[in-house]
């Protein structure tokens, strides 16, 4: 009877995250059911407090069993840490990595090599994050970018983090495969144009552009109930 609260792309927006977690606590207390928080990925980049967001997600993961999915921005950061080559660093930096580095340097001090400012246990934790989580009994699939309707559940990690395929978005036209029967994919990665959740027959997009002026959104998935949404602006 677990109620899932799946939170969209936070992107370093710590104040919105704290506000939303307050809404989650209140909602869970009112309904009196066991609950589990799911972070859909992209904890970091663009917003000013990526390090603090990672710390919060790590704490909830350790203390409450929160599920944390790896997003493409976590992947960009790990690539930059591992390779520190100009192309990778530039691509990450121009997509919000500069703000992430600044959030770590603010706490740990500037270093000659920016990687020395990043807490090693954060990197270790980010490396271990899965790219998908499933509740097969309820048909729920949590992933950052999406799935491949033709190969699910055997698509690559890269596709799960990065896809914006129209074949995925048009879930009413997915192939008739037993693996897709009665599933609901909850994802982020692609900000919705109107800052409202995108609810389709087999998928829900909860990236409502928190780092672009939109709210931070969670979808509430309770057994035998329609999805509900909580927001922090």
C-alpha positions as CSV (number, residue, x, y, z in Angstrom):
1,X,0.0,0.0,0.0
2,X,3.0,2.3,-0.4
3,X,2.3,5.8,-1.7
4,X,5.0,7.1,-4.1
5,X,5.9,10.7,-4.3
6,X,8.0,11.1,-7.5
7,X,9.8,14.4,-7.6
8,X,10.8,16.0,-10.9
9,X,14.1,17.6,-11.9
10,X,15.3,19.7,-9.0
11,X,18.3,21.3,-10.7
12,X,19.8,22.8,-7.5
13,X,16.6,24.5,-6.4
14,X,17.0,23.8,-2.7
15,X,14.3,26.2,-1.5
16,X,11.7,24.7,-3.7
17,X,12.8,21.2,-2.7
18,X,12.5,22.0,1.0
19,X,9.0,23.5,0.4
20,X,7.9,20.5,-1.6
21,X,9.2,18.0,1.0
22,X,7.1,19.9,3.5
23,X,4.0,19.4,1.3
24,X,4.9,15.7,1.0
25,X,5.2,15.2,4.7
26,X,1.9,16.9,5.3
27,X,0.1,14.9,2.6
28,X,1.6,11.6,3.8
29,X,0.5,12.4,7.4
30,X,-3.0,13.2,6.4
31,X,-3.5,10.0,4.5
32,X,-1.7,7.8,7.1
33,X,-0.2,5.4,4.6
34,X,3.4,4.3,4.2
35,X,5.2,6.4,1.6
36,X,8.4,6.5,-0.4
37,X,10.0,9.5,-2.1
38,X,11.5,9.0,-5.6
39,X,13.8,11.5,-7.2
40,X,13.6,11.2,-10.9
41,X,17.1,12.6,-11.5
42,X,18.9,15.8,-12.4
43,X,19.4,16.9,-8.8
44,X,22.2,19.2,-9.9
45,X,23.1,22.0,-12.3
46,X,21.6,25.4,-13.2
47,X,20.3,26.2,-9.7
48,X,22.6,27.7,-7.1
49,X,22.5,24.9,-4.5
50,X,23.3,21.7,-6.1
51,X,25.6,20.5,-3.4
52,X,22.8,21.0,-0.8
53,X,20.3,19.2,-2.9
54,X,22.6,16.2,-3.2
55,X,23.1,16.2,0.5
56,X,19.4,16.2,1.1
57,X,18.8,13.3,-1.4
58,X,21.6,11.3,0.2
59,X,20.2,11.8,3.6
60,X,16.7,10.7,2.6
61,X,18.1,7.8,0.7
62,X,20.0,6.6,3.8
63,X,17.5,7.4,6.4
64,X,14.1,6.8,4.7
65,X,14.9,4.6,1.7
66,X,14.2,7.3,-0.8
67,X,14.8,6.1,-4.4
68,X,17.2,8.3,-6.4
69,X,17.5,7.8,-10.2
70,X,20.5,9.0,-12.1
71,X,19.8,11.7,-14.6
72,X,21.8,12.9,-17.6
73,X,23.2,15.9,-15.6
74,X,24.6,13.5,-13.0
75,X,26.1,11.6,-15.9
76,X,27.6,14.8,-17.4
77,X,29.2,15.6,-14.0
78,X,30.7,12.1,-13.6
79,X,32.1,12.2,-17.1
80,X,33.7,15.5,-16.4
81,X,35.2,14.2,-13.1
82,X,36.6,11.1,-14.8
83,X,38.0,12.7,-17.9
84,X,38.5,16.4,-17.1
85,X,39.0,17.1,-20.9
86,X,38.0,20.3,-22.5
87,X,35.1,19.1,-24.5
88,X,33.4,17.3,-21.7
89,X,34.0,20.1,-19.2
90,X,32.7,22.7,-21.6
91,X,29.5,20.8,-22.4
92,X,28.8,20.2,-18.8
93,X,29.7,23.8,-17.7
94,X,27.5,25.4,-20.3
95,X,24.6,23.2,-19.2
96,X,24.7,24.3,-15.6
97,X,27.9,22.7,-14.4
98,X,29.5,26.0,-13.5
99,X,26.8,26.6,-10.9
100,X,27.3,23.1,-9.5
101,X,31.1,23.7,-9.2
102,X,30.4,27.0,-7.5
103,X,28.1,25.4,-5.0
104,X,30.8,22.9,-3.9
105,X,33.6,25.6,-3.9
106,X,31.4,27.8,-1.7
107,X,31.4,25.1,1.0
108,X,34.8,23.4,0.5
109,X,36.8,26.3,-0.8
110,X,38.3,27.0,-4.3
111,X,40.9,24.5,-5.5
112,X,43.5,24.5,-8.2
113,X,41.6,21.5,-9.7
114,X,37.8,22.0,-9.4
115,X,37.4,18.3,-8.8
116,X,39.1,18.6,-5.4
117,X,36.3,20.8,-4.2
118,X,33.7,18.0,-4.8
119,X,33.1,15.8,-1.8
120,X,34.5,12.3,-2.7
121,X,31.5,10.5,-1.0
122,X,29.1,12.5,-3.2
123,X,30.9,11.2,-6.3
124,X,30.9,7.6,-5.0
125,X,27.2,7.9,-4.2
126,X,26.3,9.4,-7.6
127,X,28.1,6.6,-9.4
128,X,26.0,4.0,-7.7
129,X,22.6,5.5,-8.7
130,X,20.4,3.3,-10.9
131,X,18.9,4.5,-14.1
132,X,15.6,2.8,-13.5
133,X,13.4,1.6,-10.7
134,X,10.3,-0.6,-11.1
135,X,7.4,-1.6,-9.0
136,X,6.4,-4.5,-11.1
137,X,3.4,-5.4,-9.0
138,X,1.8,-2.0,-9.7
139,X,3.3,-1.5,-13.2
140,X,5.2,1.6,-12.2
141,X,8.5,2.5,-13.9
142,X,10.6,5.4,-12.7
143,X,13.3,6.7,-15.0
144,X,14.8,10.0,-15.9
145,X,14.4,10.4,-19.6
146,X,12.2,7.5,-20.7
147,X,12.2,4.1,-22.2
148,X,12.4,2.4,-25.6
149,X,8.9,1.0,-26.3
150,X,10.4,-1.5,-28.7
151,X,13.0,-3.0,-26.3
152,X,11.8,-2.2,-22.8
153,X,13.0,-3.3,-20.2
154,X,16.3,-3.9,-22.0
155,X,17.1,-0.5,-23.3
156,X,20.5,1.0,-22.5
157,X,21.3,3.3,-19.5
158,X,22.2,6.0,-22.0
159,X,18.7,5.9,-23.5
160,X,17.0,5.9,-20.1
161,X,18.8,9.1,-19.2
162,X,18.8,11.0,-22.5
163,X,15.8,10.0,-24.7
164,X,13.4,12.5,-26.1
165,X,12.1,10.2,-28.8
166,X,8.7,10.9,-30.2
167,X,8.2,7.1,-30.2
168,X,8.4,7.3,-26.4
169,X,6.4,10.5,-26.0
170,X,3.5,9.2,-28.1
171,X,2.6,6.5,-25.6
172,X,-0.8,5.9,-27.1
173,X,1.0,4.5,-30.1
174,X,3.4,2.1,-28.3
175,X,3.6,-1.4,-29.8
176,X,1.4,-4.1,-28.5
177,X,3.9,-5.9,-26.3
178,X,3.2,-7.8,-23.1
179,X,6.1,-5.9,-21.4
180,X,4.2,-2.6,-21.9
181,X,0.8,-3.8,-20.8
182,X,-0.6,-1.7,-18.0
183,X,2.7,0.1,-17.2
184,X,3.0,3.8,-16.2
185,X,6.4,5.4,-16.8
186,X,7.1,8.4,-14.6
187,X,9.9,10.6,-15.9
188,X,11.4,14.1,-16.2
189,X,14.2,15.4,-18.4
190,X,12.1,17.4,-20.9
191,X,10.6,20.5,-19.3
192,X,6.9,20.9,-20.1
193,X,6.0,24.0,-22.1
194,X,3.3,25.2,-19.8
195,X,5.0,24.2,-16.5
196,X,2.2,21.7,-15.9
197,X,2.7,17.9,-15.6
198,X,2.3,16.1,-18.9
199,X,-0.1,13.2,-18.3
200,X,-0.5,10.7,-21.1
201,X,-2.0,7.2,-21.3
202,X,1.2,5.4,-20.2
203,X,3.5,8.1,-19.0
204,X,3.7,11.2,-16.7
205,X,6.3,13.9,-17.1
206,X,6.9,15.7,-13.9
207,X,9.7,18.0,-15.1
208,X,7.8,21.3,-14.8
209,X,10.8,23.6,-15.3
210,X,11.8,24.3,-11.7
211,X,15.1,25.9,-12.7
212,X,13.3,28.0,-15.5
213,X,10.8,29.7,-13.2
214,X,8.3,26.9,-13.0
215,X,7.3,24.9,-9.9
216,X,9.0,21.8,-8.6
217,X,6.4,19.1,-8.9
218,X,5.8,15.7,-7.4
219,X,3.2,13.2,-8.6
220,X,1.4,11.3,-5.8
221,X,0.8,7.6,-6.8
222,X,-1.4,5.9,-4.3
223,X,-2.8,2.4,-4.9
224,X,-6.1,2.3,-6.7
225,X,-6.2,6.2,-7.0
226,X,-5.7,8.6,-9.9
227,X,-2.4,10.4,-9.9
228,X,-2.4,13.7,-7.9
229,X,0.2,16.5,-7.9
230,X,1.8,18.7,-5.3
231,X,3.9,21.8,-6.3
232,X,6.3,24.2,-4.8
233,X,6.8,27.6,-6.4
